[in-house]
Amino acid sequence: MASPRYRHIIWDWNGTLLDDLDLCIEIMNGLLAPRGLAVLDRARHHALFDFPVRDYYRRLGFDTQRDPFERLSVDFIDVYDRRRWECRLHAEAEAMLRAARTAGISQSILSAYRQETLQEIVRHLGLADYFIRMIGLDNIYAHSKVELGRAWLQELGLPRDQVVLVGDTRHDHEVAQALEVDCVLVTWGHHSLEKLQTPGTRVVPNFSALATELGLAVTA
């Protein structure tokens, strides 16, 4: 029988629980191609995507004098919001959430997604009851999640060694370090295994391995 290692899990949303990688690539290509810029596939997205998102747009080749980041962000999010219902959870995500709840582990979401939209899609997917808090940003520009995380941990009131953050990017690891909590990174989201594997990181390739890291017994 698995023994839970933590009392609370903070989940990243996009890429970690929600499978939106291909949709993001498709929408970004809709901005790149008309400008004559090289389009993305998964490998190129994995290589270039990072936080702050403003720098990602520069790496893609956008002329931010002609196309300011703020306007590009609005264009991207407008299309994403219209098409977000096309996204589904990763196949084993709900089984993982269920296993954590069964084990008595509380859960929350800390996301760079907009707060209102985050709550809307989580409820649409029938997952709201798994989380004691859903925390998103109050703008569309995907700034750091650190300050929101610190406020949430203070309210949560648990020792830091009893909390783990699960995410899909190096930024999630940086956030966890700033929050002084453990972190497990997953390879099925917006960063590749190669990008995630740096000294001091715990990286898992599938939900079964994640369950082991968290000390959970997952059933279908």
C-alpha positions as CSV (number, residue, x, y, z in Angstrom):
1,M,0.0,0.0,0.0
2,A,1.4,3.4,-1.0
3,S,1.9,5.9,1.8
4,P,1.3,9.6,0.9
5,R,4.4,11.8,1.2
6,Y,2.5,15.1,1.4
7,R,-0.6,16.7,2.9
8,H,-1.2,19.1,0.0
9,I,-0.5,19.1,-3.7
10,I,-0.4,22.4,-5.7
11,W,-1.1,21.6,-9.3
12,D,-0.1,23.6,-12.3
13,W,-3.0,23.6,-14.8
14,N,-2.0,24.1,-18.5
15,G,0.0,21.3,-19.8
16,T,0.2,19.5,-16.4
17,L,-3.5,18.5,-16.0
18,L,-5.0,20.1,-19.1
19,D,-3.7,18.7,-22.4
20,D,-3.4,22.0,-24.4
21,L,0.0,21.7,-25.9
22,D,-1.1,21.0,-29.5
23,L,-3.8,23.7,-29.4
24,C,-1.2,26.3,-28.2
25,I,1.1,25.3,-31.0
26,E,-1.7,25.6,-33.6
27,I,-2.8,29.0,-32.4
28,M,0.8,30.4,-32.2
29,N,1.3,29.2,-35.8
30,G,-1.7,31.2,-36.8
31,L,0.2,34.3,-35.6
32,L,3.6,33.3,-37.0
33,A,2.7,32.2,-40.5
34,P,1.1,35.4,-41.7
35,R,4.2,37.3,-40.6
36,G,6.5,35.0,-42.6
37,L,8.0,33.6,-39.4
38,A,9.0,29.9,-38.9
39,V,6.1,27.9,-37.5
40,L,6.3,25.5,-34.6
41,D,6.2,21.8,-34.1
42,R,6.4,20.2,-30.6
43,A,10.2,20.0,-30.6
44,R,10.6,23.7,-31.5
45,H,7.9,24.7,-29.0
46,H,9.7,22.7,-26.3
47,A,13.0,24.3,-27.2
48,L,11.7,27.9,-27.2
49,F,8.9,28.1,-24.7
50,D,9.7,29.5,-21.3
51,F,8.8,32.2,-18.8
52,P,8.6,35.2,-18.9
53,V,6.3,34.7,-21.9
54,R,7.3,38.1,-23.3
55,D,10.8,36.6,-24.0
56,Y,9.3,33.6,-25.7
57,Y,7.6,35.8,-28.3
58,R,10.9,37.5,-29.0
59,R,12.6,34.1,-29.5
60,L,9.9,33.2,-32.0
61,G,11.0,36.2,-34.1
62,F,8.1,38.7,-33.5
63,D,9.1,42.3,-34.1
64,T,7.8,43.7,-30.8
65,Q,8.2,47.3,-32.2
66,R,5.6,46.5,-34.9
67,D,3.7,43.9,-32.9
68,P,3.8,44.8,-29.2
69,F,3.8,41.8,-26.8
70,E,0.6,43.1,-25.2
71,R,-1.3,43.0,-28.5
72,L,0.1,39.6,-29.5
73,S,-1.0,38.2,-26.1
74,V,-4.5,39.5,-26.7
75,D,-4.6,37.9,-30.1
76,F,-3.4,34.6,-28.8
77,I,-5.7,34.5,-25.8
78,D,-8.8,35.6,-27.9
79,V,-8.4,32.5,-30.1
80,Y,-7.4,30.3,-27.1
81,D,-10.5,31.3,-25.2
82,R,-12.8,30.6,-28.2
83,R,-11.2,27.1,-28.6
84,R,-10.4,26.1,-25.1
85,W,-13.3,23.7,-25.0
86,E,-11.4,21.5,-27.5
87,C,-8.9,20.7,-24.7
88,R,-9.2,17.6,-22.5
89,L,-7.5,16.4,-19.4
90,H,-4.5,14.2,-19.8
91,A,-5.8,10.6,-19.8
92,E,-4.9,9.6,-16.2
93,A,-5.2,13.1,-14.6
94,E,-8.6,12.6,-12.9
95,A,-7.5,9.2,-11.6
96,M,-4.6,11.0,-9.9
97,L,-6.8,13.7,-8.5
98,R,-9.2,11.0,-7.2
99,A,-6.3,9.0,-5.6
100,A,-5.0,12.1,-3.8
101,R,-8.5,12.9,-2.4
102,T,-9.0,9.3,-1.3
103,A,-5.6,9.5,0.5
104,G,-6.8,12.6,2.4
105,I,-4.5,15.0,0.6
106,S,-5.9,18.4,-0.1
107,Q,-5.3,19.9,-3.6
108,S,-5.2,23.3,-5.2
109,I,-4.3,24.9,-8.6
110,L,-1.8,27.6,-9.1
111,S,-1.8,28.7,-12.7
112,A,-0.7,31.5,-15.1
113,Y,-4.2,31.1,-16.6
114,R,-6.6,34.0,-15.9
115,Q,-8.5,33.4,-12.7
116,E,-12.0,33.6,-14.0
117,T,-11.2,31.5,-17.1
118,L,-9.4,28.9,-14.9
119,Q,-12.4,28.5,-12.7
120,E,-14.8,28.3,-15.6
121,I,-12.9,25.5,-17.4
122,V,-12.3,23.5,-14.2
123,R,-16.0,23.5,-13.4
124,H,-16.8,22.7,-17.1
125,L,-14.7,19.6,-16.8
126,G,-16.4,18.6,-13.5
127,L,-13.3,18.9,-11.4
128,A,-14.0,21.7,-9.0
129,D,-14.7,19.5,-6.1
130,Y,-11.2,18.2,-6.1
131,F,-9.7,21.5,-5.2
132,I,-9.9,23.7,-2.1
133,R,-8.6,26.7,-4.0
134,M,-8.1,27.6,-7.7
135,I,-5.6,30.4,-8.1
136,G,-5.0,32.2,-11.4
137,L,-3.6,35.5,-12.5
138,D,-5.6,38.7,-12.9
139,N,-4.2,39.5,-16.4
140,I,-3.4,37.8,-19.7
141,Y,0.4,38.3,-19.7
142,A,1.5,35.3,-17.6
143,H,3.7,36.9,-15.0
144,S,5.2,35.0,-12.1
145,K,3.1,32.9,-9.8
146,V,5.4,33.3,-6.8
147,E,3.5,36.1,-4.9
148,L,0.2,34.4,-5.3
149,G,1.8,31.1,-4.1
150,R,3.3,32.7,-1.1
151,A,-0.1,34.2,-0.1
152,W,-1.8,30.9,-0.6
153,L,0.8,29.0,1.5
154,Q,0.4,31.5,4.3
155,E,-3.3,30.9,4.3
156,L,-3.0,27.1,4.0
157,G,-0.9,27.0,7.1
158,L,0.9,23.7,6.5
159,P,4.6,23.2,7.0
160,R,6.5,23.6,3.7
161,D,7.8,20.1,3.7
162,Q,4.3,18.8,3.6
163,V,3.5,20.6,0.4
164,V,4.5,19.7,-3.2
165,L,4.1,21.5,-6.4
166,V,3.5,19.5,-9.6
167,G,4.2,21.3,-12.9
168,D,5.4,20.9,-16.5
169,T,8.0,23.7,-16.9
170,R,11.3,24.9,-15.4
171,H,9.4,27.9,-14.2
172,D,7.3,25.7,-12.0
173,H,10.5,24.4,-10.4
174,E,11.6,28.0,-9.9
175,V,8.3,28.9,-8.3
176,A,8.5,25.8,-6.0
177,Q,12.1,26.9,-4.9
178,A,10.8,30.4,-4.2
179,L,8.0,29.0,-2.1
180,E,10.4,26.5,-0.4
181,V,8.3,23.5,-1.2
182,D,9.1,20.3,-3.0
183,C,8.5,20.0,-6.8
184,V,7.9,17.2,-9.3
185,L,8.0,18.0,-13.0
186,V,6.2,16.1,-15.7
187,T,7.3,15.6,-19.3
188,W,4.0,15.6,-21.1
189,G,3.5,19.3,-21.1
190,H,5.2,22.4,-22.4
191,H,8.8,21.5,-21.6
192,S,10.7,18.4,-22.8
193,L,12.6,15.9,-20.6
194,E,15.9,17.4,-21.8
195,K,14.9,20.9,-20.7
196,L,13.5,19.8,-17.4
197,Q,16.4,17.6,-16.4
198,T,18.7,19.9,-14.5
199,P,20.5,19.3,-11.2
200,G,18.1,19.1,-8.3
201,T,14.9,18.4,-10.2
202,R,12.6,15.4,-9.9
203,V,11.2,14.6,-13.3
204,V,8.7,11.9,-14.1
205,P,7.6,10.5,-17.6
206,N,4.1,9.3,-16.8
207,F,1.3,9.4,-14.2
208,S,2.4,6.0,-12.8
209,A,5.8,7.4,-11.9
210,L,4.1,10.6,-10.6
211,A,2.0,8.4,-8.3
212,T,5.1,6.7,-7.0
213,E,6.8,10.1,-6.3
214,L,3.7,11.3,-4.4
215,G,3.1,8.0,-2.6
216,L,-0.3,7.5,-4.1
217,A,-2.2,4.3,-5.1
218,V,-4.0,5.1,-8.4
219,T,-6.8,2.9,-9.7
220,A,-8.7,3.4,-12.9
